Amino acid sequence: MEKKPLYIQILIRLAFLILPIVALYFLVVFNYNPHEHDVNGEHRHTMGPMFGFVIFSSIIAGIWLIAIIIELIYKHFNTDKRVAYWLIFLVLMASLGILFFI
């Protein structure tokens, strides 16, 4: 079996994080009507489902982070160490992102 280049492997792993969050974002944007709660013609926008979006996005990011850590443990016992170093970088960046997000 032919190995994929390193940048393709990293892009695939990032796609597993980005695609569900983008799908969730489009679900929120296309299903929420900000003018639904207007009273007597007053033009008011509410935050709507943004709290749920933040919660579900953090759940998606947490599951992705756990999956990358599991893959790191697997790669530790494998011979290909180049991918493991990039996975460590991704875990550190995701952990910093979650740290600053909270």
C-alpha positions as CSV (number, residue, x, y, z in Angstrom):
1,M,0.0,0.0,0.0
2,E,1.4,3.4,-1.0
3,K,1.7,6.0,1.7
4,K,0.1,9.4,1.3
5,P,2.3,12.5,1.5
6,L,2.5,14.1,4.9
7,Y,0.6,17.3,4.0
8,I,-2.3,15.2,2.7
9,Q,-2.5,13.2,5.9
10,I,-2.5,16.5,8.0
11,L,-5.2,18.0,5.7
12,I,-7.4,14.9,6.1
13,R,-7.1,15.1,9.9
14,L,-8.0,18.8,9.8
15,A,-10.9,18.1,7.6
16,F,-12.3,15.8,10.2
17,L,-12.4,18.8,12.5
18,I,-13.5,21.6,10.1
19,L,-16.2,19.8,8.1
20,P,-18.5,19.0,11.1
21,I,-18.2,22.5,12.5
22,V,-18.9,24.1,9.1
23,A,-21.9,21.7,8.7
24,L,-23.2,22.7,12.2
25,Y,-22.7,26.4,11.3
26,F,-24.7,26.1,8.1
27,L,-27.4,24.2,10.0
28,V,-27.7,27.1,12.5
29,V,-27.5,29.9,9.8
30,F,-30.1,28.4,7.5
31,N,-32.6,27.2,10.2
32,Y,-32.7,30.2,12.5
33,N,-34.9,33.3,11.8
34,P,-33.7,36.3,13.8
35,H,-36.9,38.2,13.2
36,E,-39.1,35.4,14.7
37,H,-39.2,37.1,18.1
38,D,-40.1,40.7,16.9
39,V,-42.8,42.2,19.0
40,N,-45.1,44.9,17.5
41,G,-42.7,45.7,14.6
42,E,-39.7,46.3,16.9
43,H,-36.6,45.2,15.2
44,R,-34.6,43.1,17.6
45,H,-32.2,40.3,17.1
46,T,-31.5,37.7,19.6
47,M,-28.5,35.5,19.9
48,G,-30.7,32.5,19.2
49,P,-29.0,29.2,19.0
50,M,-25.4,30.6,19.3
51,F,-25.0,29.1,22.8
52,G,-25.9,25.7,21.4
53,F,-23.5,26.2,18.5
54,V,-20.7,27.0,20.9
55,I,-21.5,23.9,23.0
56,F,-21.7,21.6,20.1
57,S,-18.6,23.0,18.4
58,S,-16.7,22.4,21.6
59,I,-18.0,18.9,21.8
60,I,-16.9,18.3,18.2
61,A,-13.4,19.8,18.9
62,G,-13.1,17.7,22.1
63,I,-14.0,14.4,20.3
64,W,-11.5,15.3,17.6
65,L,-8.8,16.1,20.2
66,I,-9.4,12.7,21.9
67,A,-9.2,10.9,18.5
68,I,-6.0,12.6,17.7
69,I,-4.5,11.7,21.1
70,I,-5.6,8.1,20.5
71,E,-3.9,8.2,17.1
72,L,-0.8,9.6,18.7
73,I,-0.6,6.7,21.1
74,Y,-1.0,4.3,18.2
75,K,1.7,6.2,16.2
76,H,4.1,6.0,19.2
77,F,4.4,2.3,18.6
78,N,4.5,2.6,14.8
79,T,7.6,3.1,12.8
80,D,6.5,6.3,11.1
81,K,7.4,9.1,13.5
82,R,7.1,12.1,11.1
83,V,3.3,12.0,11.3
84,A,3.4,11.6,15.1
85,Y,5.4,14.9,15.4
86,W,2.7,16.7,13.3
87,L,0.0,15.1,15.4
88,I,1.7,16.4,18.6
89,F,1.7,19.9,17.0
90,L,-2.0,19.6,16.2
91,V,-2.8,18.5,19.7
92,L,-0.8,21.4,21.2
93,M,-2.6,23.9,18.9
94,A,-6.0,22.5,19.6
95,S,-5.3,22.5,23.4
96,L,-4.2,26.1,23.2
97,G,-7.3,27.0,21.2
98,I,-9.5,25.3,23.8
99,L,-7.6,26.9,26.6
100,F,-8.1,30.4,25.2
101,F,-11.7,29.7,24.2
102,I,-12.6,28.9,27.7
